[in-house]
Amino acid sequence: MKILIDTKKNTLKINNKSINIYSKKSFEYISELWVKLGWNQKYSYTFTWLGRPIIQIPEDIVRLQELIFQIKPNKIVETGIAHGGTAILFASILDQIKNKGKVIAIDIKIRNKNLRAIKNHSLSKYIKLFEGSSIDSRIFKNVKRKIKANDKVFVFLDSNHTFDHVYNELIMYSQIVSKNSYIVACDGVMNLVNDTPRGKRNWSVDNPIKAIKKFLKNNENFILSEPNWLFNESKLNKRITHSPMCFLKKIK
Ligand SMILES: C[S@@+](CC[C@H](N)C(=O)[O-])C[C@H]1O[C@@H](n2cnc3c(N)ncnc32)[C@H](O)[C@@H]1O
């Protein structure tokens, strides 16, 4: 892609087509490039949520909050804890929504420092941790034991982002997500960033979006459904995100 920005003429020239730099389209092109450059700079590794590092970009955090606030689950299952930022985010939302509920969070390796910080956090009563692979059947059995028939379950997949792993997670965790709730499958950005210095070329074929597409093709109980923005006084309608095509709604 060749982009030429002229701030004197207020134009953005892309592949020989010139558009107004202040147009929505121009904002979308530059945002996509910004996402790519930011990913390479590890921009998402610069934030915390209530004291814990959260490996997300701000818009993804806000959109997730908007969706969870609408769905109002009482159980949130998360794969991929890292420092615990998203687990604490979910706990803080449960705390605000109903003052009850559980985040059931799984990671293949919970580092001692992170484990201590999560356990000592003021929201720790909302969090149940499991160590092991998210697709290990024993771990999944333990997760299922924490879920009751009338629970409203929301699922957030942010562990290993290979095609195989995400596809297996989708097959397993689709069994526990509630009707009209969502599975959010993160990091579809991998295809976009495969050719950056920090990226890997094989991500163009080995990525979560490929898994999401295959899952949706074989599973009529789910649709791709971008949640409505709860507030929008602009003409914008595209998320600036590390997780395109991430919202899978269970419809039956
Ligand atoms: C991208 S980080 C999670 C970031 C976290 N959700 C956040 O936003 O702050 C990915 C995590 O997935 C974990 N992981 C990798 N493979 C896994 C697997 N097979 N099962 C569970 N967790 C896994 C890694 O240990 C790492 O902590």
The ligand as a Gaussian input file, in Angstrom:
#p B3LYP/6-31G(d) Opt

LIG

0 1
 C       -2.157000     -12.260000      25.192000
 S       -1.808000     -12.931000      26.735000
 C       -3.320000     -12.629000      27.614000
 C       -3.542000     -11.204000      27.883000
 C       -4.646000     -10.878000      28.843000
 N       -5.906000     -11.478000      28.458000
 C       -4.791000      -9.385000      28.877000
 O       -5.505000      -8.838000      28.028000
 O       -4.165000      -8.738000      29.718000
 C       -1.855000     -14.627000      26.383000
 C       -1.772000     -15.563000      27.595000
 O       -2.192000     -16.847000      27.153000
 C       -1.468000     -17.823000      27.842000
 N       -1.527000     -19.094000      27.088000
 C       -0.775000     -19.489000      26.026000
 N       -1.131000     -20.723000      25.646000
 C       -2.158000     -21.099000      26.436000
 C       -2.951000     -22.264000      26.531000
 N       -2.766000     -23.319000      25.731000
 N       -3.932000     -22.314000      27.474000
 C       -4.126000     -21.265000      28.314000
 N       -3.387000     -20.145000      28.286000
 C       -2.417000     -20.061000      27.357000
 C       -0.075000     -17.227000      27.978000
 O        0.587000     -17.840000      29.065000
 C       -0.379000     -15.747000      28.178000
 O       -0.405000     -15.432000      29.550000

